[in-house]
Amino acid sequence: MPSVLGLLEAREKKVRAEVARLREEAERITVALREAEVRLERLGQARETVTEVLAEPDAGTTGQVEASAVTGSTVPHRVEGVGAEVLAPEYQRILAVLAAPEADGGMRAKPITLALGGKAVPARVEGMRSRLKRLAARGWATEVEPGLFTLCKEPVPAAA
């Protein structure tokens, strides 16, 4: 028959091992909790910053399109009081080609690509077609028939 003290010692050893295991798990959970709290705080700060930035009116623009654009910028909608100078230089050059006398009646993407000094490879022509469609969607050009573009001759719509 085992002794009572031996049974208690065995039980105590087992409970000590369980306590050690639970402490390790608690430490792991505490570290994970701290990391999650840091991520949550960063996300909250980012949301607050974005909210502040969006709430502030842009200095000098007050709803108007900026006077100059950079290459690769988005194409703004054509509105009254805003000229082609708000477009990125690449789009201004496209409009200049469409305004040329040779473009009377419309031009397709390939001749415009060539007129701007590009090579008539499919990637360049499709890129030009994409830019032309973007200009047409924003009111700067007109697609008179599929793939044929002219400078928009309609009156400029009033700003909203």
Number of C-alpha atoms within 10 A of each C-alpha: 3 6 8 9 9 10 11 11 12 12 11 12 12 11 12 12 11 12 12 11 12 12 12 12 12 12 12 11 12 12 12 12 12 11 12 12 12 12 12 12 12 12 12 12 12 12 12 12 12 11 11 11 11 10 9 8 11 12 6 8 10 9 10 12 16 15 12 11 16 11 10 11 12 11 18 20 18 24 18 12 10 18 13 17 13 19 28 18 17 14 23 14 16 21 21 14 20 22 15 10 9 10 17 12 12 19 19 19 23 19 17 23 21 14 13 13 9 14 14 15 11 10 10 16 20 15 13 21 20 13 17 26 21 18 25 20 16 15 21 26 23 20 19 15 9 8 14 16 25 23 25 19 10 10 9 15 12 10 12 6
